[in-house]
Amino acid sequence: MRQRWSADELIESWTLGAEELALVRNKAGASRLGFAVLLRFFGLEGRFPVPDEVPVEVVDFVARQVDVEFGVFGSYDWSGRSWKRHRGQVRAHFGFRAWSEQLDAERLISALVRDRLGEGLDFDEVVDAAYGWCRGSRIEPPFVGPLHRIVRAARRRWEIAAIDEVHARVGTEMASRMDDLVNGESQALATLRSDPGRLA
């Protein structure tokens, strides 16, 4: 999440709609502000933030909409039962479901290997692609650590598949000759090593 937002951008992206204001109405204090921030953040990013990720001007802008003092945001509990309940309410509002390691990890890895890793993306771009897959599948993505492990697993699988494909294309005889060359068993390489010749 970028940290600088203009006034127009705050209005466009962080203004709570009527349905969203109705969802926060039965909450108070830090719980109300924290929930409102989660709601708008998820609407923009398709994931939940970590505590220090939300820009100060965003918190201030949302706080004024829900009639809560900006300072109470620091008291929001990011690990308790209320936070878990808030996440469930936000997911339900946007029609998402929770991440399931058993159901979703293999599907995400397969999708990255099939659709994105052949494009030469760097690690952060693959992470963004993983978030995009979760949004498109309407699944809350895993937290950063588990997501990075999944991306690394996908990259390893793609690399192994690419090597296997190259091996299959060059044929057994050529692969054997290449192995000999790499392992130092090529007659030509052995001759070159034993008598490299005079320097020009």
Contacts in CASP RR format, 6 or more apart in sequence:
PFRMAT RR
TARGET T0000
AUTHOR 0000-0000-0000
METHOD contacts of the structure
MODEL  1
MRQRWSADELIESWTLGAEELALVRNKAGASRLGFAVLLRFFGLEGRFPV
PDEVPVEVVDFVARQVDVEFGVFGSYDWSGRSWKRHRGQVRAHFGFRAWS
EQLDAERLISALVRDRLGEGLDFDEVVDAAYGWCRGSRIEPPFVGPLHRI
VRAARRRWEIAAIDEVHARVGTEMASRMDDLVNGESQALATLRSDPGRLA
1 41 0 8 1.000
1 45 0 8 1.000
1 49 0 8 1.000
1 53 0 8 1.000
1 54 0 8 1.000
1 55 0 8 1.000
2 55 0 8 1.000
3 55 0 8 1.000
4 55 0 8 1.000
4 57 0 8 1.000
5 13 0 8 1.000
5 14 0 8 1.000
5 55 0 8 1.000
5 57 0 8 1.000
5 58 0 8 1.000
10 57 0 8 1.000
10 58 0 8 1.000
10 61 0 8 1.000
13 40 0 8 1.000
13 44 0 8 1.000
14 40 0 8 1.000
14 58 0 8 1.000
14 61 0 8 1.000
14 62 0 8 1.000
15 65 0 8 1.000
16 24 0 8 1.000
16 36 0 8 1.000
16 39 0 8 1.000
16 40 0 8 1.000
16 62 0 8 1.000
16 65 0 8 1.000
16 66 0 8 1.000
19 93 0 8 1.000
20 36 0 8 1.000
20 39 0 8 1.000
20 40 0 8 1.000
20 93 0 8 1.000
21 65 0 8 1.000
21 66 0 8 1.000
23 35 0 8 1.000
23 39 0 8 1.000
23 89 0 8 1.000
23 93 0 8 1.000
24 32 0 8 1.000
24 35 0 8 1.000
24 36 0 8 1.000
24 39 0 8 1.000
24 66 0 8 1.000
27 35 0 8 1.000
28 68 0 8 1.000
29 68 0 8 1.000
29 69 0 8 1.000
29 72 0 8 1.000
30 68 0 8 1.000
30 72 0 8 1.000
30 73 0 8 1.000
30 74 0 8 1.000
30 75 0 8 1.000
30 76 0 8 1.000
30 77 0 8 1.000
31 76 0 8 1.000
31 82 0 8 1.000
31 86 0 8 1.000
32 66 0 8 1.000
32 68 0 8 1.000
33 59 0 8 1.000
33 62 0 8 1.000
33 63 0 8 1.000
33 66 0 8 1.000
33 68 0 8 1.000
33 70 0 8 1.000
33 72 0 8 1.000
33 73 0 8 1.000
33 76 0 8 1.000
34 73 0 8 1.000
34 76 0 8 1.000
34 86 0 8 1.000
35 86 0 8 1.000
35 89 0 8 1.000
35 90 0 8 1.000
36 62 0 8 1.000
36 65 0 8 1.000
36 66 0 8 1.000
37 49 0 8 1.000
37 54 0 8 1.000
37 58 0 8 1.000
37 59 0 8 1.000
37 62 0 8 1.000
37 73 0 8 1.000
38 48 0 8 1.000
38 49 0 8 1.000
38 86 0 8 1.000
38 87 0 8 1.000
38 90 0 8 1.000
39 90 0 8 1.000
39 93 0 8 1.000
40 58 0 8 1.000
40 62 0 8 1.000
41 47 0 8 1.000
41 48 0 8 1.000
41 49 0 8 1.000
41 54 0 8 1.000
42 48 0 8 1.000
42 90 0 8 1.000
42 91 0 8 1.000
42 94 0 8 1.000
42 96 0 8 1.000
43 94 0 8 1.000
45 131 0 8 1.000
46 94 0 8 1.000
46 96 0 8 1.000
46 131 0 8 1.000
46 134 0 8 1.000
46 135 0 8 1.000
46 140 0 8 1.000
46 141 0 8 1.000
47 131 0 8 1.000
47 134 0 8 1.000
47 140 0 8 1.000
47 141 0 8 1.000
48 87 0 8 1.000
48 90 0 8 1.000
48 140 0 8 1.000
50 78 0 8 1.000
50 144 0 8 1.000
51 76 0 8 1.000
51 78 0 8 1.000
59 70 0 8 1.000
59 73 0 8 1.000
60 70 0 8 1.000
63 69 0 8 1.000
63 70 0 8 1.000
63 71 0 8 1.000
63 72 0 8 1.000
63 73 0 8 1.000
76 83 0 8 1.000
77 83 0 8 1.000
87 98 0 8 1.000
87 140 0 8 1.000
88 98 0 8 1.000
91 97 0 8 1.000
91 98 0 8 1.000
91 140 0 8 1.000
94 138 0 8 1.000
95 138 0 8 1.000
96 138 0 8 1.000
96 139 0 8 1.000
96 140 0 8 1.000
97 138 0 8 1.000
97 139 0 8 1.000
97 140 0 8 1.000
98 139 0 8 1.000
98 140 0 8 1.000
99 134 0 8 1.000
99 139 0 8 1.000
99 140 0 8 1.000
99 141 0 8 1.000
99 142 0 8 1.000
101 142 0 8 1.000
101 146 0 8 1.000
104 137 0 8 1.000
104 139 0 8 1.000
105 150 0 8 1.000
107 137 0 8 1.000
108 130 0 8 1.000
108 133 0 8 1.000
108 134 0 8 1.000
108 150 0 8 1.000
108 154 0 8 1.000
109 150 0 8 1.000
109 153 0 8 1.000
109 154 0 8 1.000
109 157 0 8 1.000
111 133 0 8 1.000
112 126 0 8 1.000
112 129 0 8 1.000
112 130 0 8 1.000
112 133 0 8 1.000
112 151 0 8 1.000
112 154 0 8 1.000
112 158 0 8 1.000
113 154 0 8 1.000
113 157 0 8 1.000
113 158 0 8 1.000
113 161 0 8 1.000
115 129 0 8 1.000
116 126 0 8 1.000
116 129 0 8 1.000
117 126 0 8 1.000
117 154 0 8 1.000
117 155 0 8 1.000
117 158 0 8 1.000
118 158 0 8 1.000
121 129 0 8 1.000
123 151 0 8 1.000
123 155 0 8 1.000
126 151 0 8 1.000
126 154 0 8 1.000
126 155 0 8 1.000
127 147 0 8 1.000
127 148 0 8 1.000
127 151 0 8 1.000
130 141 0 8 1.000
130 147 0 8 1.000
130 150 0 8 1.000
130 151 0 8 1.000
131 141 0 8 1.000
131 147 0 8 1.000
134 140 0 8 1.000
134 141 0 8 1.000
141 147 0 8 1.000
142 150 0 8 1.000
167 175 0 8 1.000
170 178 0 8 1.000
177 186 0 8 1.000
180 186 0 8 1.000
181 189 0 8 1.000
184 190 0 8 1.000
END
